[in-house]
Amino acid sequence: MVTLKALVAEQREQYERDGFLVVRELFSPDEIAAVKERLAHYIREGLRMLREGQKPEQDTVTHDGVHIQLEPLVAQGKYIPDDPLHAARKVWNLFGHDEVLTRFVSNPKLLDIVEDLLGTSAIWFFADKAMLKPPKIGVEKPWHQDLPYFPFEPKDEPHIHVAAWIALDEATLENGCMQYIPGSHKLGNITTAHVDTYGLGHLAADMSKVDTNKAVVVEAQPGDVAFHDGLTLHYSAPNTSDKPRWALVLDFINAERARYVGKGEPKFPRLR
């Protein structure tokens, strides 16, 4: 029997059954504010680089190793937001480049839960990405599984990867909160094709045998965290509201069970 560090048995059982678990108020308002301040810094720097003539690659510019991707409508010159912080879709590669975010990822209260969910203390940190849905123009993220995107095998088993989706703003149905299909991690890898959505690459899941009416809507407050398995189907709707929806997503890998199949030597850190 696995000895749990942070969760109770009922929470672990729920995660096993549903493929996701919501932990409320894991991070304090001050911790969330510090993350948002750093993200705002990189967005402003990215926009400054564009004003000074930097040409984006795939709508993306890089500042001090951190990548900033614009919303498609902004990148296409079809929309200029009133607030410059509403111009970005995604900020990533923060770990190891930003001291505040590196400490945040290594927080023991977060890693204890990841350890409980993966069932091992052998944890690799794979990636970080702040997913930003600006008011009115933030696009949807279609139904998908995370693990097929990543250079690890096996790709058809649970407990290889767990994502921590951390609410930085209030997340509602109107501004694009997370939605999950309970138990979908037990379907295995049902990713079938690469499609282009809003000019953004996307791995599509075969939803023909999935009842999306059973989706669970997970609204959240800043500091709440939704953990999900790498095979759990999830989705977020467009932001149709007048409020932003910022979230930080952290990807952790089971270092005992996963095999790295990417190019070159792996550069991700072992956290435990």
PyRosetta script that sets phi, psi and omega in degrees:
from pyrosetta import init, pose_from_sequence

init()
pose = pose_from_sequence("MVTLKALVAEQREQYERDGFLVVRELFSPDEIAAVKERLAHYIREGLRMLREGQKPEQDTVTHDGVHIQLEPLVAQGKYIPDDPLHAARKVWNLFGHDEVLTRFVSNPKLLDIVEDLLGTSAIWFFADKAMLKPPKIGVEKPWHQDLPYFPFEPKDEPHIHVAAWIALDEATLENGCMQYIPGSHKLGNITTAHVDTYGLGHLAADMSKVDTNKAVVVEAQPGDVAFHDGLTLHYSAPNTSDKPRWALVLDFINAERARYVGKGEPKFPRLR")
pose.set_psi(1, 135.0)
pose.set_omega(1, -178.4)
pose.set_phi(2, -73.4)
pose.set_psi(2, 131.2)
pose.set_omega(2, 174.9)
pose.set_phi(3, -85.4)
pose.set_psi(3, 120.6)
pose.set_omega(3, -175.5)
pose.set_phi(4, -87.1)
pose.set_psi(4, 141.1)
pose.set_omega(4, 179.7)
pose.set_phi(5, -95.1)
pose.set_psi(5, -36.2)
pose.set_omega(5, -172.4)
pose.set_phi(6, -127.5)
pose.set_psi(6, -34.2)
pose.set_omega(6, -176.1)
pose.set_phi(7, -91.6)
pose.set_psi(7, 163.4)
pose.set_omega(7, 169.6)
pose.set_phi(8, -97.9)
pose.set_psi(8, 164.3)
pose.set_omega(8, -174.1)
pose.set_phi(9, -57.7)
pose.set_psi(9, -37.2)
pose.set_omega(9, -178.3)
pose.set_phi(10, -64.3)
pose.set_psi(10, -36.7)
pose.set_omega(10, 177.9)
pose.set_phi(11, -67.3)
pose.set_psi(11, -42.2)
pose.set_omega(11, 178.4)
pose.set_phi(12, -63.8)
pose.set_psi(12, -39.9)
pose.set_omega(12, 178.9)
pose.set_phi(13, -66.4)
pose.set_psi(13, -38.9)
pose.set_omega(13, 177.8)
pose.set_phi(14, -62.6)
pose.set_psi(14, -42.2)
pose.set_omega(14, 179.0)
pose.set_phi(15, -63.4)
pose.set_psi(15, -41.6)
pose.set_omega(15, 177.8)
pose.set_phi(16, -60.8)
pose.set_psi(16, -40.3)
pose.set_omega(16, -176.9)
pose.set_phi(17, -75.4)
pose.set_psi(17, -47.8)
pose.set_omega(17, -169.8)
pose.set_phi(18, -96.6)
pose.set_psi(18, -24.8)
pose.set_omega(18, -176.8)
pose.set_phi(19, 85.1)
pose.set_psi(19, 5.4)
pose.set_omega(19, 174.8)
pose.set_phi(20, -153.6)
pose.set_psi(20, 159.6)
pose.set_omega(20, -179.4)
pose.set_phi(21, -150.7)
pose.set_psi(21, 133.3)
pose.set_omega(21, 178.2)
pose.set_phi(22, -104.8)
pose.set_psi(22, 126.8)
pose.set_omega(22, 176.2)
pose.set_phi(23, -114.5)
pose.set_psi(23, 116.5)
pose.set_omega(23, -175.6)
pose.set_phi(24, -83.5)
pose.set_psi(24, 144.5)
pose.set_omega(24, 172.5)
pose.set_phi(25, 54.3)
pose.set_psi(25, 39.4)
pose.set_omega(25, 178.1)
pose.set_phi(26, -69.5)
pose.set_psi(26, -36.5)
pose.set_omega(26, -180.0)
pose.set_phi(27, -112.6)
pose.set_psi(27, 146.5)
pose.set_omega(27, -177.4)
pose.set_phi(28, -79.8)
pose.set_psi(28, 162.9)
pose.set_omega(28, 175.4)
pose.set_phi(29, -56.7)
pose.set_psi(29, -37.7)
pose.set_omega(29, 179.6)
pose.set_phi(30, -66.6)
pose.set_psi(30, -39.8)
pose.set_omega(30, 178.8)
pose.set_phi(31, -64.5)
pose.set_psi(31, -41.3)
pose.set_omega(31, 179.2)
pose.set_phi(32, -67.9)
pose.set_psi(32, -41.6)
pose.set_omega(32, -179.9)
pose.set_phi(33, -61.4)
pose.set_psi(33, -37.5)
pose.set_omega(33, 179.8)
pose.set_phi(34, -64.8)
pose.set_psi(34, -39.8)
pose.set_omega(34, 177.7)
pose.set_phi(35, -65.3)
pose.set_psi(35, -45.8)
pose.set_omega(35, -178.5)
pose.set_phi(36, -63.1)
pose.set_psi(36, -36.1)
pose.set_omega(36, 178.6)
pose.set_phi(37, -62.3)
pose.set_psi(37, -41.3)
pose.set_omega(37, 179.5)
pose.set_phi(38, -69.2)
pose.set_psi(38, -39.9)
pose.set_omega(38, 177.6)
pose.set_phi(39, -62.2)
pose.set_psi(39, -42.7)
pose.set_omega(39, 178.7)
pose.set_phi(40, -60.5)
pose.set_psi(40, -38.5)
pose.set_omega(40, 178.0)
pose.set_phi(41, -58.6)
pose.set_psi(41, -46.9)
pose.set_omega(41, -177.0)
pose.set_phi(42, -69.8)
pose.set_psi(42, -35.8)
pose.set_omega(42, 177.4)
pose.set_phi(43, -63.7)
pose.set_psi(43, -45.2)
pose.set_omega(43, 179.3)
pose.set_phi(44, -62.4)
pose.set_psi(44, -40.8)
pose.set_omega(44, 179.2)
pose.set_phi(45, -66.1)
pose.set_psi(45, -39.6)
pose.set_omega(45, 177.8)
pose.set_phi(46, -62.4)
pose.set_psi(46, -42.6)
pose.set_omega(46, 178.6)
pose.set_phi(47, -67.6)
pose.set_psi(47, -36.2)
pose.set_omega(47, 176.2)
pose.set_phi(48, -61.0)
pose.set_psi(48, -42.6)
pose.set_omega(48, 179.0)
pose.set_phi(49, -61.7)
pose.set_psi(49, -38.6)
pose.set_omega(49, 178.1)
pose.set_phi(50, -65.5)
pose.set_psi(50, -42.9)
pose.set_omega(50, 179.1)
pose.set_phi(51, -62.2)
pose.set_psi(51, -31.4)
pose.set_omega(51, -178.4)
pose.set_phi(52, -86.6)
pose.set_psi(52, 6.8)
pose.set_omega(52, 172.9)
pose.set_phi(53, 103.4)
pose.set_psi(53, 2.6)
pose.set_omega(53, 177.0)
pose.set_phi(54, -63.4)
pose.set_psi(54, 130.9)
pose.set_omega(54, 178.8)
pose.set_phi(55, -92.5)
pose.set_psi(55, 121.0)
pose.set_omega(55, -179.6)
pose.set_phi(56, -72.2)
pose.set_psi(56, 148.9)
pose.set_omega(56, 172.2)
pose.set_phi(57, -108.2)
pose.set_psi(57, 120.0)
pose.set_omega(57, -175.6)
pose.set_phi(58, 52.5)
pose.set_psi(58, 46.6)
pose.set_omega(58, 177.7)
pose.set_phi(59, 66.6)
pose.set_psi(59, 16.6)
pose.set_omega(59, -170.9)
pose.set_phi(60, -124.9)
pose.set_psi(60, 138.2)
pose.set_omega(60, 170.4)
pose.set_phi(61, -121.1)
pose.set_psi(61, 161.8)
pose.set_omega(61, -176.3)
pose.set_phi(62, -126.9)
pose.set_psi(62, 131.3)
pose.set_omega(62, 178.1)
pose.set_phi(63, -129.6)
pose.set_psi(63, 119.7)
pose.set_omega(63, 179.7)
pose.set_phi(64, 52.0)
pose.set_psi(64, 39.1)
pose.set_omega(64, 177.7)
pose.set_phi(65, 85.3)
pose.set_psi(65, -6.8)
pose.set_omega(65, -179.2)
pose.set_phi(66, -99.6)
pose.set_psi(66, 133.8)
pose.set_omega(66, -176.4)
pose.set_phi(67, -98.0)
pose.set_psi(67, 136.9)
pose.set_omega(67, 179.9)
pose.set_phi(68, -125.0)
pose.set_psi(68, 118.3)
pose.set_omega(68, -179.8)
pose.set_phi(69, -108.1)
pose.set_psi(69, 133.4)
pose.set_omega(69, -179.6)
pose.set_phi(70, -81.7)
pose.set_psi(70, 155.3)
pose.set_omega(70, 170.3)
pose.set_phi(71, -62.1)
pose.set_psi(71, 144.0)
pose.set_omega(71, -177.0)
pose.set_phi(72, -52.6)
pose.set_psi(72, -45.5)
pose.set_omega(72, -178.1)
pose.set_phi(73, -64.9)
pose.set_psi(73, -34.5)
pose.set_omega(73, 177.6)
pose.set_phi(74, -69.9)
pose.set_psi(74, -45.8)
pose.set_omega(74, -179.4)
pose.set_phi(75, -61.9)
pose.set_psi(75, -31.9)
pose.set_omega(75, -179.6)
pose.set_phi(76, -84.0)
pose.set_psi(76, -1.0)
pose.set_omega(76, 179.4)
pose.set_phi(77, 73.9)
pose.set_psi(77, 18.1)
pose.set_omega(77, -177.0)
pose.set_phi(78, -94.9)
pose.set_psi(78, -8.1)
pose.set_omega(78, -177.2)
pose.set_phi(79, -153.2)
pose.set_psi(79, 133.2)
pose.set_omega(79, 175.4)
pose.set_phi(80, -120.2)
pose.set_psi(80, 109.2)
pose.set_omega(80, -177.6)
pose.set_phi(81, -71.2)
pose.set_psi(81, 151.1)
pose.set_omega(81, 177.0)
pose.set_phi(82, -64.7)
pose.set_psi(82, -38.8)
pose.set_omega(82, 179.6)
pose.set_phi(83, -100.8)
pose.set_psi(83, 120.6)
pose.set_omega(83, -178.6)
pose.set_phi(84, -59.4)
pose.set_psi(84, -24.7)
pose.set_omega(84, 178.8)
pose.set_phi(85, -69.8)
pose.set_psi(85, -12.2)
pose.set_omega(85, 178.4)
pose.set_phi(86, -91.2)
pose.set_psi(86, 8.8)
pose.set_omega(86, -178.2)
pose.set_phi(87, -87.5)
pose.set_psi(87, -19.4)
pose.set_omega(87, -171.9)
pose.set_phi(88, -97.4)
pose.set_psi(88, 146.0)
pose.set_omega(88, 175.1)
pose.set_phi(89, -98.5)
pose.set_psi(89, -35.1)
pose.set_omega(89, -169.5)
pose.set_phi(90, -155.3)
pose.set_psi(90, 140.8)
pose.set_omega(90, 172.7)
pose.set_phi(91, -130.6)
pose.set_psi(91, 129.1)
pose.set_omega(91, -176.8)
pose.set_phi(92, -149.1)
pose.set_psi(92, 173.5)
pose.set_omega(92, -177.0)
pose.set_phi(93, 71.4)
pose.set_psi(93, 41.2)
pose.set_omega(93, -177.7)
pose.set_phi(94, -83.0)
pose.set_psi(94, -36.3)
pose.set_omega(94, -177.4)
pose.set_phi(95, -61.2)
pose.set_psi(95, 129.7)
pose.set_omega(95, -179.4)
pose.set_phi(96, 86.4)
pose.set_psi(96, -13.8)
pose.set_omega(96, 178.5)
pose.set_phi(97, -112.0)
pose.set_psi(97, -23.1)
pose.set_omega(97, -179.6)
pose.set_phi(98, -126.5)
pose.set_psi(98, 124.0)
pose.set_omega(98, -174.8)
pose.set_phi(99, -63.6)
pose.set_psi(99, -42.3)
pose.set_omega(99, -178.6)
pose.set_phi(100, -62.4)
pose.set_psi(100, -46.2)
pose.set_omega(100, -177.9)
pose.set_phi(101, -71.1)
pose.set_psi(101, -33.6)
pose.set_omega(101, 178.2)
pose.set_phi(102, -64.4)
pose.set_psi(102, -42.9)
pose.set_omega(102, 176.5)
pose.set_phi(103, -64.6)
pose.set_psi(103, -39.2)
pose.set_omega(103, -178.3)
pose.set_phi(104, -61.5)
pose.set_psi(104, -45.5)
pose.set_omega(104, -179.4)
pose.set_phi(105, -62.4)
pose.set_psi(105, -32.7)
pose.set_omega(105, -175.0)
pose.set_phi(106, -89.8)
pose.set_psi(106, 9.3)
pose.set_omega(106, -177.3)
pose.set_phi(107, -61.2)
pose.set_psi(107, 124.6)
pose.set_omega(107, -177.8)
pose.set_phi(108, -58.0)
pose.set_psi(108, -34.0)
pose.set_omega(108, -178.3)
pose.set_phi(109, -68.2)
pose.set_psi(109, -26.9)
pose.set_omega(109, 174.3)
pose.set_phi(110, -77.6)
pose.set_psi(110, -47.2)
pose.set_omega(110, -176.7)
pose.set_phi(111, -66.6)
pose.set_psi(111, -31.2)
pose.set_omega(111, 177.3)
pose.set_phi(112, -62.4)
pose.set_psi(112, -40.4)
pose.set_omega(112, 178.6)
pose.set_phi(113, -69.3)
pose.set_psi(113, -43.3)
pose.set_omega(113, 177.2)
pose.set_phi(114, -57.8)
pose.set_psi(114, -42.6)
pose.set_omega(114, 178.4)
pose.set_phi(115, -61.7)
pose.set_psi(115, -43.3)
pose.set_omega(115, 178.3)
pose.set_phi(116, -61.6)
pose.set_psi(116, -39.2)
pose.set_omega(116, -175.8)
pose.set_phi(117, -77.2)
pose.set_psi(117, -37.9)
pose.set_omega(117, 178.9)
pose.set_phi(118, -79.9)
pose.set_psi(118, -20.6)
pose.set_omega(118, 179.8)
pose.set_phi(119, 77.2)
pose.set_psi(119, 24.3)
pose.set_omega(119, -179.4)
pose.set_phi(120, -155.7)
pose.set_psi(120, 153.7)
pose.set_omega(120, 173.7)
pose.set_phi(121, -91.9)
pose.set_psi(121, -2.8)
pose.set_omega(121, 178.8)
pose.set_phi(122, -88.8)
pose.set_psi(122, 97.9)
pose.set_omega(122, -172.5)
pose.set_phi(123, -123.0)
pose.set_psi(123, 126.7)
pose.set_omega(123, 168.5)
pose.set_phi(124, -98.3)
pose.set_psi(124, 140.4)
pose.set_omega(124, 169.3)
pose.set_phi(125, -94.7)
pose.set_psi(125, 122.9)
pose.set_omega(125, -174.5)
pose.set_phi(126, -99.3)
pose.set_psi(126, -47.1)
pose.set_omega(126, -172.4)
pose.set_phi(127, -160.2)
pose.set_psi(127, 155.6)
pose.set_omega(127, 170.6)
pose.set_phi(128, -128.3)
pose.set_psi(128, 149.3)
pose.set_omega(128, 174.8)
pose.set_phi(129, -159.0)
pose.set_psi(129, 128.5)
pose.set_omega(129, 172.5)
pose.set_phi(130, -90.6)
pose.set_psi(130, 117.5)
pose.set_omega(130, -179.3)
pose.set_phi(131, -99.2)
pose.set_psi(131, 117.4)
pose.set_omega(131, -171.0)
pose.set_phi(132, -116.0)
pose.set_psi(132, 122.5)
pose.set_omega(132, 176.8)
pose.set_phi(133, -110.1)
pose.set_psi(133, 98.5)
pose.set_omega(133, 179.7)
pose.set_phi(134, -65.5)
pose.set_psi(134, 155.9)
pose.set_omega(134, 178.2)
pose.set_phi(135, -56.9)
pose.set_psi(135, 136.4)
pose.set_omega(135, 173.0)
pose.set_phi(136, 72.7)
pose.set_psi(136, -33.2)
pose.set_omega(136, -173.6)
pose.set_phi(137, -113.9)
pose.set_psi(137, -6.5)
pose.set_omega(137, 179.6)
pose.set_phi(138, -63.4)
pose.set_psi(138, 122.5)
pose.set_omega(138, -172.2)
pose.set_phi(139, -84.8)
pose.set_psi(139, 163.7)
pose.set_omega(139, 177.6)
pose.set_phi(140, -73.1)
pose.set_psi(140, 158.8)
pose.set_omega(140, 166.8)
pose.set_phi(141, -115.2)
pose.set_psi(141, 109.6)
pose.set_omega(141, -174.6)
pose.set_phi(142, -61.5)
pose.set_psi(142, 167.7)
pose.set_omega(142, 179.1)
pose.set_phi(143, -56.1)
pose.set_psi(143, 131.9)
pose.set_omega(143, -178.6)
pose.set_phi(144, -161.3)
pose.set_psi(144, 168.6)
pose.set_omega(144, 171.0)
pose.set_phi(145, -114.0)
pose.set_psi(145, 146.3)
pose.set_omega(145, -177.2)
pose.set_phi(146, -81.2)
pose.set_psi(146, -43.3)
pose.set_omega(146, -170.0)
pose.set_phi(147, -56.7)
pose.set_psi(147, -37.9)
pose.set_omega(147, 179.1)
pose.set_phi(148, -60.2)
pose.set_psi(148, -20.7)
pose.set_omega(148, 177.4)
pose.set_phi(149, -73.3)
pose.set_psi(149, -22.2)
pose.set_omega(149, -165.7)
pose.set_phi(150, -99.8)
pose.set_psi(150, 151.3)
pose.set_omega(150, -176.8)
pose.set_phi(151, -83.9)
pose.set_psi(151, 56.5)
pose.set_omega(151, 179.4)
pose.set_phi(152, -134.6)
pose.set_psi(152, 149.6)
pose.set_omega(152, 172.2)
pose.set_phi(153, -129.2)
pose.set_psi(153, 154.4)
pose.set_omega(153, 0.5)
pose.set_phi(154, -73.7)
pose.set_psi(154, 152.6)
pose.set_omega(154, -179.6)
pose.set_phi(155, -101.2)
pose.set_psi(155, 2.8)
pose.set_omega(155, -176.1)
pose.set_phi(156, -121.9)
pose.set_psi(156, 20.9)
pose.set_omega(156, 179.7)
pose.set_phi(157, -125.6)
pose.set_psi(157, 141.3)
pose.set_omega(157, 173.9)
pose.set_phi(158, -71.4)
pose.set_psi(158, 169.4)
pose.set_omega(158, 176.1)
pose.set_phi(159, 69.7)
pose.set_psi(159, 18.2)
pose.set_omega(159, 171.6)
pose.set_phi(160, -89.8)
pose.set_psi(160, -35.2)
pose.set_omega(160, -175.3)
pose.set_phi(161, -140.5)
pose.set_psi(161, 143.4)
pose.set_omega(161, 170.0)
pose.set_phi(162, -133.9)
pose.set_psi(162, 136.4)
pose.set_omega(162, 176.6)
pose.set_phi(163, -106.2)
pose.set_psi(163, 141.5)
pose.set_omega(163, 172.1)
pose.set_phi(164, -109.7)
pose.set_psi(164, 111.7)
pose.set_omega(164, -180.0)
pose.set_phi(165, -98.6)
pose.set_psi(165, 109.2)
pose.set_omega(165, -170.6)
pose.set_phi(166, -106.8)
pose.set_psi(166, 118.5)
pose.set_omega(166, -179.8)
pose.set_phi(167, -72.6)
pose.set_psi(167, 124.0)
pose.set_omega(167, 174.7)
pose.set_phi(168, -100.5)
pose.set_psi(168, -22.7)
pose.set_omega(168, 172.7)
pose.set_phi(169, -123.9)
pose.set_psi(169, 170.3)
pose.set_omega(169, 169.0)
pose.set_phi(170, -62.5)
pose.set_psi(170, 130.4)
pose.set_omega(170, 179.8)
pose.set_phi(171, -112.8)
pose.set_psi(171, 122.9)
pose.set_omega(171, -177.7)
pose.set_phi(172, -126.9)
pose.set_psi(172, 172.1)
pose.set_omega(172, 176.9)
pose.set_phi(173, -61.6)
pose.set_psi(173, -34.9)
pose.set_omega(173, -176.9)
pose.set_phi(174, -72.4)
pose.set_psi(174, -32.5)
pose.set_omega(174, -177.4)
pose.set_phi(175, -104.2)
pose.set_psi(175, 9.0)
pose.set_omega(175, 170.3)
pose.set_phi(176, 99.0)
pose.set_psi(176, 45.5)
pose.set_omega(176, 176.3)
pose.set_phi(177, -69.1)
pose.set_psi(177, 171.5)
pose.set_omega(177, -179.9)
pose.set_phi(178, -73.6)
pose.set_psi(178, 147.1)
pose.set_omega(178, 172.3)
pose.set_phi(179, -132.9)
pose.set_psi(179, 138.8)
pose.set_omega(179, -176.4)
pose.set_phi(180, -127.6)
pose.set_psi(180, 150.3)
pose.set_omega(180, 169.5)
pose.set_phi(181, -98.5)
pose.set_psi(181, 108.3)
pose.set_omega(181, -177.8)
pose.set_phi(182, -59.5)
pose.set_psi(182, 136.1)
pose.set_omega(182, 177.0)
pose.set_phi(183, 79.5)
pose.set_psi(183, -0.8)
pose.set_omega(183, -175.1)
pose.set_phi(184, -70.4)
pose.set_psi(184, -16.4)
pose.set_omega(184, 176.8)
pose.set_phi(185, -66.6)
pose.set_psi(185, -17.0)
pose.set_omega(185, 180.0)
pose.set_phi(186, -84.3)
pose.set_psi(186, -4.4)
pose.set_omega(186, 178.8)
pose.set_phi(187, -79.5)
pose.set_psi(187, -11.8)
pose.set_omega(187, -174.4)
pose.set_phi(188, 80.6)
pose.set_psi(188, -162.8)
pose.set_omega(188, -179.8)
pose.set_phi(189, -83.0)
pose.set_psi(189, 108.3)
pose.set_omega(189, 179.4)
pose.set_phi(190, -111.9)
pose.set_psi(190, 19.2)
pose.set_omega(190, 175.4)
pose.set_phi(191, -73.6)
pose.set_psi(191, 130.0)
pose.set_omega(191, -170.6)
pose.set_phi(192, -122.5)
pose.set_psi(192, -26.2)
pose.set_omega(192, -171.4)
pose.set_phi(193, -155.0)
pose.set_psi(193, 157.7)
pose.set_omega(193, 173.3)
pose.set_phi(194, -101.2)
pose.set_psi(194, 123.9)
pose.set_omega(194, 179.9)
pose.set_phi(195, -124.5)
pose.set_psi(195, 162.4)
pose.set_omega(195, 177.2)
pose.set_phi(196, -104.6)
pose.set_psi(196, 119.4)
pose.set_omega(196, -177.9)
pose.set_phi(197, -121.2)
pose.set_psi(197, 117.6)
pose.set_omega(197, -178.9)
pose.set_phi(198, 55.3)
pose.set_psi(198, 31.6)
pose.set_omega(198, -177.5)
pose.set_phi(199, 78.7)
pose.set_psi(199, 8.5)
pose.set_omega(199, -178.0)
pose.set_phi(200, -114.2)
pose.set_psi(200, 134.0)
pose.set_omega(200, 178.0)
pose.set_phi(201, -64.7)
pose.set_psi(201, 145.5)
pose.set_omega(201, -176.5)
pose.set_phi(202, -156.2)
pose.set_psi(202, 134.7)
pose.set_omega(202, 174.2)
pose.set_phi(203, -91.5)
pose.set_psi(203, 117.2)
pose.set_omega(203, -174.0)
pose.set_phi(204, -88.2)
pose.set_psi(204, 138.8)
pose.set_omega(204, 174.6)
pose.set_phi(205, -93.5)
pose.set_psi(205, 147.6)
pose.set_omega(205, 175.3)
pose.set_phi(206, -77.4)
pose.set_psi(206, 103.7)
pose.set_omega(206, -175.1)
pose.set_phi(207, -95.3)
pose.set_psi(207, 10.5)
pose.set_omega(207, -174.1)
pose.set_phi(208, -64.4)
pose.set_psi(208, -27.1)
pose.set_omega(208, -178.6)
pose.set_phi(209, -109.6)
pose.set_psi(209, 17.4)
pose.set_omega(209, -177.3)
pose.set_phi(210, -115.4)
pose.set_psi(210, 131.9)
pose.set_omega(210, 178.5)
pose.set_phi(211, -93.6)
pose.set_psi(211, 100.5)
pose.set_omega(211, -178.1)
pose.set_phi(212, -70.8)
pose.set_psi(212, -11.6)
pose.set_omega(212, 174.9)
pose.set_phi(213, -67.1)
pose.set_psi(213, -16.1)
pose.set_omega(213, 179.0)
pose.set_phi(214, -89.9)
pose.set_psi(214, 5.4)
pose.set_omega(214, -178.8)
pose.set_phi(215, -61.0)
pose.set_psi(215, 140.5)
pose.set_omega(215, 176.3)
pose.set_phi(216, -101.3)
pose.set_psi(216, 122.3)
pose.set_omega(216, 178.7)
pose.set_phi(217, -85.2)
pose.set_psi(217, 125.1)
pose.set_omega(217, -178.0)
pose.set_phi(218, -112.0)
pose.set_psi(218, 91.5)
pose.set_omega(218, 172.9)
pose.set_phi(219, -78.6)
pose.set_psi(219, 151.0)
pose.set_omega(219, -171.3)
pose.set_phi(220, -148.0)
pose.set_psi(220, 155.5)
pose.set_omega(220, 172.7)
pose.set_phi(221, -105.6)
pose.set_psi(221, 158.0)
pose.set_omega(221, 178.0)
pose.set_phi(222, -53.7)
pose.set_psi(222, 131.2)
pose.set_omega(222, -178.2)
pose.set_phi(223, 99.5)
pose.set_psi(223, -16.8)
pose.set_omega(223, 173.7)
pose.set_phi(224, -73.8)
pose.set_psi(224, 149.2)
pose.set_omega(224, -179.4)
pose.set_phi(225, -131.3)
pose.set_psi(225, 127.9)
pose.set_omega(225, 172.7)
pose.set_phi(226, -103.8)
pose.set_psi(226, 116.9)
pose.set_omega(226, 177.1)
pose.set_phi(227, -96.6)
pose.set_psi(227, 136.6)
pose.set_omega(227, 176.3)
pose.set_phi(228, -142.7)
pose.set_psi(228, 151.6)
pose.set_omega(228, 178.3)
pose.set_phi(229, -71.3)
pose.set_psi(229, 155.6)
pose.set_omega(229, -178.4)
pose.set_phi(230, -64.7)
pose.set_psi(230, -14.1)
pose.set_omega(230, 178.7)
pose.set_phi(231, -106.8)
pose.set_psi(231, -1.4)
pose.set_omega(231, -179.8)
pose.set_phi(232, -73.2)
pose.set_psi(232, 126.1)
pose.set_omega(232, 178.1)
pose.set_phi(233, -69.4)
pose.set_psi(233, 132.1)
pose.set_omega(233, 178.5)
pose.set_phi(234, -146.6)
pose.set_psi(234, 163.5)
pose.set_omega(234, -169.3)
pose.set_phi(235, -155.8)
pose.set_psi(235, 151.6)
pose.set_omega(235, 168.0)
pose.set_phi(236, -138.4)
pose.set_psi(236, 135.4)
pose.set_omega(236, -175.4)
pose.set_phi(237, -79.2)
pose.set_psi(237, 167.8)
pose.set_omega(237, 174.4)
pose.set_phi(238, -62.0)
pose.set_psi(238, 156.0)
pose.set_omega(238, 175.0)
pose.set_phi(239, -87.7)
pose.set_psi(239, 103.9)
pose.set_omega(239, 179.4)
pose.set_phi(240, -98.5)
pose.set_psi(240, 3.6)
pose.set_omega(240, -176.6)
pose.set_phi(241, -92.2)
pose.set_psi(241, -178.1)
pose.set_omega(241, 176.2)
pose.set_phi(242, -102.3)
pose.set_psi(242, 17.9)
pose.set_omega(242, -179.8)
pose.set_phi(243, -123.2)
pose.set_psi(243, 144.9)
pose.set_omega(243, 177.4)
pose.set_phi(244, -73.0)
pose.set_psi(244, 161.0)
pose.set_omega(244, 173.5)
pose.set_phi(245, -134.1)
pose.set_psi(245, 95.7)
pose.set_omega(245, 178.4)
pose.set_phi(246, -95.6)
pose.set_psi(246, 140.8)
pose.set_omega(246, 175.2)
pose.set_phi(247, -146.7)
pose.set_psi(247, 147.6)
pose.set_omega(247, 175.5)
pose.set_phi(248, -109.5)
pose.set_psi(248, 126.3)
pose.set_omega(248, -179.0)
pose.set_phi(249, -112.8)
pose.set_psi(249, 126.5)
pose.set_omega(249, -179.4)
pose.set_phi(250, -119.1)
pose.set_psi(250, 132.3)
pose.set_omega(250, -175.7)
pose.set_phi(251, -111.1)
pose.set_psi(251, 123.9)
pose.set_omega(251, -178.7)
pose.set_phi(252, -119.1)
pose.set_psi(252, 144.3)
pose.set_omega(252, -175.2)
pose.set_phi(253, -120.8)
pose.set_psi(253, 140.3)
pose.set_omega(253, 175.4)
pose.set_phi(254, -74.1)
pose.set_psi(254, 104.5)
pose.set_omega(254, -174.9)
pose.set_phi(255, -72.4)
pose.set_psi(255, -14.2)
pose.set_omega(255, 177.5)
pose.set_phi(256, -80.9)
pose.set_psi(256, -35.1)
pose.set_omega(256, -171.5)
pose.set_phi(257, -107.3)
pose.set_psi(257, -24.2)
pose.set_omega(257, -175.4)
pose.set_phi(258, -83.3)
pose.set_psi(258, 144.4)
pose.set_omega(258, 172.6)
pose.set_phi(259, -113.6)
pose.set_psi(259, 127.1)
pose.set_omega(259, 178.3)
pose.set_phi(260, -77.8)
pose.set_psi(260, 126.4)
pose.set_omega(260, -178.3)
pose.set_phi(261, -123.7)
pose.set_psi(261, 19.5)
pose.set_omega(261, 178.9)
pose.set_phi(262, -82.2)
pose.set_psi(262, -177.6)
pose.set_omega(262, -179.2)
pose.set_phi(263, -84.3)
pose.set_psi(263, 141.5)
pose.set_omega(263, 176.5)
pose.set_phi(264, 72.0)
pose.set_psi(264, -169.7)
pose.set_omega(264, 179.9)
pose.set_phi(265, -82.3)
pose.set_psi(265, 139.1)
pose.set_omega(265, 177.6)
pose.set_phi(266, -65.1)
pose.set_psi(266, 139.6)
pose.set_omega(266, -177.4)
pose.set_phi(267, -114.9)
pose.set_psi(267, 6.1)
pose.set_omega(267, -178.0)
pose.set_phi(268, -83.5)
pose.set_psi(268, 147.5)
pose.set_omega(268, -173.9)
pose.set_phi(269, -83.5)
pose.set_psi(269, 150.2)
pose.set_omega(269, 169.8)
pose.set_phi(270, -87.6)
pose.set_psi(270, 116.5)
pose.set_omega(270, -175.9)
pose.set_phi(271, -84.9)
pose.set_psi(271, -27.7)
pose.set_omega(271, 178.6)
pose.set_phi(272, -143.9)
pose.dump_pdb("model.pdb")
